[in-house]
């Protein structure tokens, strides 16, 4: 499913959920606030509107963080089938459709103006089909397997060779065995501790900006909830005017209801 269809699906589900919450919130407010309180009807209306306003605010914050992450931070927008994040040594990780293997590459020579937008598996500053990975300063260690062959779990986890990237010199060395990689890494005072590529992605994908975006949504949303609850509590404590009280009692005696 493309990003556009995903957003349309989100909107449809969000509107449906907001409609259900609006009914529940309105009924709850009507029950909690006694009849005859000044501003009761207006409060019930605002309570019903709140779920739709919160959903609209969520969409606005999501679009904002998606633009900043993609355009400025080179990170995926939390939607779609593409996962990407920069690494601390100037390189980046890219996973498309699959989360068990991806590409490690140098953004300065790939996906830039004038490039072919293609990451070559045999490039000196890029490796595709990466299953396991380790970041050790300016060195990147990993293991890679076949591309586009995911017929079984064994194939998805298959590692055909290991590699060692030097992100300063932009050079790459391949090794047929893990022992050969270990020997080369030990000469550089690096102890191989390879992890699934998704674990490395998760480690570097989330930043202070993502936490700020979450706070940007929740602080106003929860603040509005607090204001509504406070208003409900205030109306419950208020004593209605004497004329309203008599009218309510009279309506109750007649079996009628009034707002």
C-alpha positions as CSV (number, residue, x, y, z in Angstrom):
1,X,0.0,0.0,0.0
2,X,1.4,3.4,-1.0
3,X,1.7,6.3,1.3
4,X,-1.3,8.0,-0.3
5,X,-3.6,5.0,0.2
6,X,-2.3,4.6,3.7
7,X,-3.1,8.2,4.6
8,X,-6.6,7.8,3.1
9,X,-7.1,4.7,5.2
10,X,-5.9,6.5,8.3
11,X,-8.4,9.4,7.6
12,X,-11.3,7.0,7.2
13,X,-10.5,5.1,10.3
14,X,-9.7,8.3,12.2
15,X,-13.0,9.9,11.3
16,X,-14.9,6.7,12.2
17,X,-13.2,6.5,15.6
18,X,-13.7,10.3,16.2
19,X,-17.4,9.9,15.5
20,X,-17.7,7.1,18.1
21,X,-15.7,9.0,20.7
22,X,-17.8,12.2,20.0
23,X,-21.0,10.3,20.8
24,X,-19.6,8.7,23.9
25,X,-18.0,12.0,25.1
26,X,-21.3,14.0,24.5
27,X,-23.4,11.4,26.3
28,X,-21.0,11.3,29.2
29,X,-20.9,15.1,29.5
30,X,-24.7,15.2,29.4
31,X,-25.0,12.7,32.2
32,X,-22.3,14.3,34.4
33,X,-23.6,17.8,34.1
34,X,-27.1,18.3,35.7
35,X,-29.7,20.1,33.7
36,X,-30.2,23.7,34.3
37,X,-26.5,24.7,34.5
38,X,-25.6,27.7,32.5
39,X,-23.4,26.7,29.5
40,X,-24.3,23.0,29.7
41,X,-25.4,22.8,26.1
42,X,-22.3,24.6,24.8
43,X,-20.0,22.3,26.9
44,X,-21.7,19.2,25.4
45,X,-21.1,20.5,21.9
46,X,-17.5,21.3,22.6
47,X,-17.0,17.8,24.1
48,X,-18.5,16.3,20.9
49,X,-16.2,18.4,18.7
50,X,-13.1,17.6,20.6
51,X,-12.3,14.1,19.1
52,X,-12.5,15.6,15.6
53,X,-10.3,18.5,16.6
54,X,-7.8,16.1,18.2
55,X,-7.6,14.0,15.1
56,X,-7.1,17.0,12.8
57,X,-4.3,18.2,15.1
58,X,-2.7,14.7,15.0
59,X,-2.7,14.9,11.2
60,X,-1.2,18.3,11.2
61,X,1.6,17.3,13.6
62,X,2.2,14.1,11.6
63,X,2.6,16.0,8.3
64,X,4.9,18.4,10.0
65,X,7.2,15.8,11.4
66,X,7.1,13.8,8.2
67,X,8.3,16.8,6.2
68,X,11.1,17.6,8.7
69,X,12.3,14.0,8.9
70,X,12.4,13.4,5.2
71,X,13.5,16.8,3.9
72,X,16.0,17.8,6.7
73,X,16.9,14.8,8.8
74,X,17.0,12.0,6.1
75,X,14.7,9.8,8.1
76,X,11.5,8.1,7.1
77,X,8.2,9.7,8.1
78,X,6.8,6.7,10.1
79,X,4.6,5.6,7.2
80,X,5.0,3.5,4.1
81,X,7.4,0.7,3.3
82,X,10.6,2.6,3.3
83,X,12.8,2.8,6.4
84,X,15.8,5.0,6.4
85,X,18.1,6.7,8.9
86,X,21.6,8.3,8.8
87,X,24.4,6.7,10.8
88,X,26.8,8.6,13.0
89,X,29.7,8.2,10.6
90,X,28.1,9.9,7.6
91,X,26.7,6.8,6.0
92,X,23.0,5.7,6.1
93,X,20.8,2.6,6.3
94,X,17.9,2.0,3.8
95,X,15.3,-0.7,4.0
96,X,12.6,-1.1,1.3
97,X,9.6,-3.4,1.8
98,X,11.6,-5.9,3.9
99,X,12.9,-5.2,7.4
100,X,15.3,-8.1,7.6
101,X,17.8,-6.8,5.0
102,X,18.7,-3.5,3.5
103,X,21.4,-1.2,2.1
104,X,24.3,0.6,3.8
105,X,25.6,3.4,1.7
106,X,27.2,6.8,1.5
107,X,24.5,9.5,0.8
108,X,27.1,11.8,-0.6
109,X,27.5,9.6,-3.7
110,X,24.0,8.1,-3.9
111,X,20.6,9.5,-4.2
112,X,21.9,13.0,-4.9
113,X,21.5,15.4,-7.8
114,X,23.2,14.0,-10.8
115,X,23.4,10.4,-9.5
116,X,21.6,7.5,-11.0
117,X,19.6,6.9,-7.8
118,X,21.1,3.4,-7.8
119,X,23.0,1.7,-5.0
120,X,25.4,-0.8,-6.5
121,X,26.0,-4.0,-4.4
122,X,29.6,-4.1,-5.4
123,X,30.3,-0.4,-4.8
124,X,33.2,0.7,-2.6
125,X,31.0,2.8,-0.4
126,X,27.8,0.8,-0.5
127,X,26.5,-2.7,0.3
128,X,23.1,-4.2,-0.5
129,X,21.4,-7.2,0.9
130,X,22.8,-6.5,4.4
131,X,21.4,-8.8,7.1
132,X,23.5,-8.1,10.1
133,X,25.4,-4.9,10.9
134,X,27.7,-3.2,13.5
135,X,28.8,0.4,13.8
136,X,32.3,0.8,15.3
137,X,33.5,4.4,15.0
138,X,34.4,5.0,11.4
139,X,34.2,1.3,10.6
140,X,31.0,-0.6,9.5
141,X,31.0,-4.4,9.8
142,X,28.3,-6.6,8.5
143,X,27.1,-9.6,6.6
144,X,25.1,-9.7,3.3
145,X,23.1,-12.2,1.3
146,X,21.2,-12.6,-1.9
147,X,18.9,-9.8,-3.2
148,X,15.2,-10.4,-3.8
149,X,15.2,-14.1,-2.7
150,X,12.8,-14.4,0.3
151,X,11.1,-17.7,-0.4
152,X,11.9,-19.1,3.0
153,X,13.2,-18.0,6.5
154,X,16.5,-19.7,5.7
155,X,16.9,-17.6,2.5
156,X,16.0,-14.4,4.3
157,X,18.6,-15.0,7.0
158,X,21.2,-16.3,4.6
159,X,24.6,-14.6,4.6
160,X,26.9,-15.2,1.6
161,X,29.8,-13.0,2.7
162,X,31.0,-10.4,5.3
163,X,32.3,-7.0,4.8
164,X,34.2,-4.1,6.4
165,X,33.6,-0.5,5.3
166,X,36.0,2.3,6.1
167,X,33.8,5.4,6.1
168,X,36.7,7.8,6.1
169,X,38.6,6.2,3.2
170,X,35.4,5.0,1.5
171,X,36.9,1.6,1.0
172,X,35.4,-1.8,1.4
173,X,36.8,-5.3,2.0
174,X,34.9,-8.5,1.6
175,X,35.4,-11.7,3.6
176,X,34.1,-15.2,2.8
177,X,33.9,-16.3,6.5
178,X,33.1,-14.7,9.9
179,X,36.5,-15.8,11.1
180,X,38.2,-13.8,8.4
181,X,36.2,-10.8,9.3
182,X,37.0,-11.2,13.0
183,X,40.8,-11.4,12.2
184,X,40.6,-8.2,10.1
185,X,38.5,-6.4,12.7
186,X,40.8,-7.4,15.6
187,X,43.8,-5.8,13.8
188,X,41.8,-2.6,14.0
189,X,41.0,-3.2,17.7
190,X,37.4,-3.9,16.9
191,X,35.5,-6.9,18.3
192,X,32.7,-8.0,15.9
193,X,29.3,-8.0,17.5
194,X,26.9,-8.1,14.6
195,X,23.2,-7.4,15.1
196,X,20.2,-7.6,12.8
197,X,20.0,-4.6,10.5
198,X,16.6,-3.6,11.9
199,X,18.1,-3.3,15.4
200,X,20.7,-0.8,14.0
201,X,18.0,1.1,12.3
202,X,15.9,1.4,15.5
203,X,19.0,2.6,17.4
204,X,19.6,5.6,15.2
205,X,16.1,6.3,13.7
206,X,14.5,8.0,16.7
207,X,15.8,11.3,17.9
208,X,14.9,14.2,20.2
209,X,12.8,15.6,17.3
210,X,10.5,12.6,17.3
211,X,10.0,13.1,21.0
212,X,9.3,16.8,20.5
213,X,6.7,15.9,17.8
214,X,5.0,13.5,20.2
215,X,4.9,16.2,22.9
216,X,3.6,18.7,20.3
217,X,0.6,16.5,19.8
218,X,-0.1,15.3,23.4
219,X,0.5,18.6,25.3
220,X,-2.3,20.6,23.6
221,X,-4.5,17.5,23.3
222,X,-4.3,16.6,27.0
223,X,-4.5,20.3,27.9
224,X,-7.9,20.4,26.1
225,X,-9.1,17.3,27.9
226,X,-8.1,18.8,31.3
227,X,-10.0,22.0,30.4
228,X,-13.1,20.1,29.5
229,X,-13.0,18.0,32.7
230,X,-12.4,21.1,34.8
231,X,-15.4,22.8,33.2
232,X,-17.6,19.7,33.8
233,X,-16.5,19.7,37.5
234,X,-17.2,23.4,37.8
235,X,-20.7,23.1,36.3
236,X,-21.4,20.1,38.6
237,X,-20.6,22.2,41.7
238,X,-22.5,25.3,40.6
239,X,-26.0,25.9,42.0
240,X,-28.5,26.6,39.3
241,X,-30.6,29.8,39.5
242,X,-33.7,29.5,41.7
243,X,-36.0,29.9,38.7
244,X,-34.2,27.1,36.8
245,X,-34.5,24.9,39.9
246,X,-38.2,25.4,40.2
247,X,-38.6,24.8,36.4
248,X,-36.7,21.6,36.6
249,X,-38.7,20.4,39.6
250,X,-41.9,21.3,37.8
251,X,-40.8,19.5,34.7
252,X,-39.9,16.4,36.7
253,X,-43.4,16.5,38.3
254,X,-45.0,16.6,34.9
255,X,-42.7,13.9,33.6
256,X,-41.0,16.3,31.1
257,X,-37.3,17.1,30.5
258,X,-35.7,20.4,30.0
259,X,-32.1,21.5,29.2
